[in-house]
Amino acid sequence: MTIISTKPQLMQFFSDVFLEKTARRCGFIERLRNIGPQSLVLSLIAALGKGNSTSIADLHRQFNGMCLSEKHTVAYKPFHNQLRKSAFADFMKILVTFAMAQLIENVLLPLPKKFRQFLVCAKTLLLEQASRQFLIQNSG
């Protein structure tokens, strides 16, 4: 059986530096621990992409399954604590907005001019909305 890694394709959207800076900016992480933003995002995409994750335990198993050695695995409670942070939801919103903007940009070239203009406007609105929401949350 051939194992196909999606990591190179996903890293087009989410570089390690971008993920760490974004996680720090929204308050999701203060210092790097065993549950880093890159490994967490990749494991969530892998687990949710399968379509059969029904609990946090499934997400936790996927995270530990993607660790390179047993010393990098984490217990359930610290994993759960990361996911229940309010900043985790903000982090995910920013990443989804960024991914949508990137996908819109990659789709622009083969489309007719009318649709390209529409998608450019949609991308601009997405980024403005995400920026506005981030500023509102961090101002109070």
C-alpha positions in Angstrom: 0.0 0.0 0.0 1.4 3.4 -1.0 1.1 6.1 1.6 0.5 9.5 0.0 1.6 12.5 2.2 -0.4 15.6 1.9 2.0 17.6 4.0 3.8 19.3 1.0 0.5 20.5 -0.5 -0.8 21.7 2.9 2.4 23.6 3.6 1.8 25.8 0.5 -1.0 27.3 2.6 0.4 27.0 6.1 4.1 27.5 6.6 5.6 26.8 10.0 6.5 30.4 10.5 3.1 31.7 9.4 1.3 29.3 11.8 3.5 30.1 14.7 3.2 33.9 14.2 -0.6 33.6 13.7 -0.9 31.4 16.8 1.1 33.9 18.9 -0.8 36.9 17.5 -4.2 35.6 18.4 -3.0 34.3 21.8 -3.3 30.6 21.1 0.3 29.9 22.1 2.8 31.8 24.3 5.7 29.3 24.0 6.2 26.2 21.9 5.4 22.9 23.6 4.8 19.4 22.4 1.5 20.5 20.7 2.9 23.0 18.2 0.6 24.8 15.8 1.9 23.1 12.7 1.5 19.5 14.0 -1.9 20.4 15.5 -3.2 21.9 12.3 -1.9 19.0 10.2 -3.4 16.4 12.5 -6.8 18.1 12.6 -6.9 18.3 8.8 -6.0 14.6 8.5 -8.5 13.5 11.2 -11.4 15.7 9.9 -10.6 14.8 6.3 -11.3 11.2 7.0 -14.8 12.1 7.9 -15.2 9.6 10.7 -13.9 11.7 13.7 -16.7 11.9 16.2 -14.9 12.9 19.3 -11.9 14.7 20.7 -10.4 11.3 21.4 -10.4 10.6 17.7 -8.5 13.9 17.1 -6.1 13.0 19.9 -5.4 9.6 18.4 -4.7 11.1 15.0 -2.3 13.7 16.6 -0.4 11.0 18.5 -0.4 8.8 15.4 1.4 11.5 13.4 4.1 11.9 16.0 7.5 10.6 14.9 8.4 9.0 18.2 6.7 8.1 21.5 8.4 10.9 23.4 6.5 13.4 21.2 3.1 12.0 22.0 0.9 13.9 24.5 -1.7 12.8 27.0 -5.4 13.4 26.4 -5.9 16.2 29.0 -3.2 18.6 27.7 -4.5 18.0 24.1 -8.1 18.8 25.3 -6.9 21.9 27.1 -5.4 23.3 23.9 -8.6 22.7 21.9 -10.9 24.3 24.6 -9.0 27.6 24.6 -11.1 30.4 23.2 -8.0 31.6 21.3 -8.1 28.2 19.5 -11.3 29.2 17.8 -9.8 32.5 16.7 -6.8 30.7 15.4 -8.9 28.4 13.3 -11.0 31.2 11.9 -7.9 33.1 10.8 -6.5 30.0 9.1 -9.7 29.1 7.3 -10.0 32.7 6.1 -6.4 32.7 4.9 -6.9 29.3 3.1 -10.1 30.5 1.4 -8.3 33.6 0.2 -5.4 31.5 -1.1 -7.8 29.2 -2.9 -9.6 32.1 -4.5 -6.3 33.5 -5.7 -5.3 30.2 -7.2 -8.6 29.8 -9.1 -8.5 33.3 -10.6 -6.3 32.6 -13.7 -8.5 30.3 -15.7 -11.8 32.2 -15.1 -13.3 34.9 -17.4 -12.6 38.5 -16.4 -16.0 39.1 -14.9 -15.6 36.3 -12.4 -12.0 37.2 -11.6 -13.2 40.7 -10.6 -15.9 39.2 -8.4 -13.4 36.8 -6.7 -10.9 39.6 -6.1 -13.7 41.5 -4.3 -14.7 38.4 -2.3 -11.1 37.8 -1.3 -10.7 41.5 -0.2 -13.9 41.2 1.9 -12.7 38.0 3.5 -9.4 39.5 4.5 -10.9 42.7 5.7 -13.5 40.9 7.8 -10.9 38.7 9.4 -8.6 41.7 10.1 -11.5 43.6 11.6 -12.6 40.7 13.8 -9.0 40.2 15.0 -8.6 43.9 15.9 -12.0 44.0 17.7 -11.1 41.0 19.8 -7.6 42.3 20.7 -8.7 45.9 21.5 -10.9 45.0 24.5 
